[in-house]
Amino acid sequence: MSILPYLVLSALLFTVGTIGVIVKKNIIAIFLCIELMLNGANLAVGLAITIAIYRNRNTLSVDDADIMKW
């Protein structure tokens, strides 16, 4: 299982959003492009959290993830 496709998707979403913010003149379109940028960043953060849980617990079970406390 490679994480490369997810990182490429995240970078692609962020890039499309950035280009849209630069090019578009309509405020609604700019907001939609900003939303694309945020979705790309959220995808990368969610993937990083999932990888951190897997490295610490060697499982992706939600029941085991709830014991991660500060």
N, C-alpha and C positions, 0 to 999 in steps of 0.2 A: 504494500500500500504506500504509494508515493504522495507526498504533500504538494508536489510541484503543480499539478493541475489546479489545486485550490489557490495557491499563491498567484498563479498566472491569472485566474479569474478575478481575484481580488485586485491585482494591479490593473487589469483591463477595465474593471468597473471604475476604479479611481481615475484612470487616465481618461476614459470617456466622459466622466463627470467634469474633470478639469477642463478638457477641451470645450465641453458644452458651456461651462461658465464663462470662458473667454470669448466664445463665438456668439452666443445667443444674446438677443436684445430684449426679449420678452421676460418679464420678472417671474412669471409662472414657470417658464422653461428653465430659467436659472435656478429656481428653487428645486425643480425636479433633478437637475444636474447635481446640485449640492447633495440631494438625497442619495443619488448614485455614489457620490464620493464617500458619504457616511456609510453606506452599505458595504462598500469595498473595505473600508477601515474596520468595520464590525466583523466582517468575514475573517480578516487577518487576526484580529484579537481573539475571536472565538476559537480559531484554529490553534493559536498559541496556548490558550487555556486548556484545550483538549489535549494537546501534546504534553503540557506540564503535568496534568493529572495522570496521563498514561505513564509518564516517566517516573512519577513518584509512587504510584500504586500498582503499576503493571496490569491495569485493567481499566476498562471504560464503563464499568458498572456504575449506575447512578447511586446505588445504595452504598458503595464504597467511597464515593466522592463526597458524601455529606459529612464525613468525619474530618474533612480538612478545615481546621479552625485556626484562628490566629493565636 
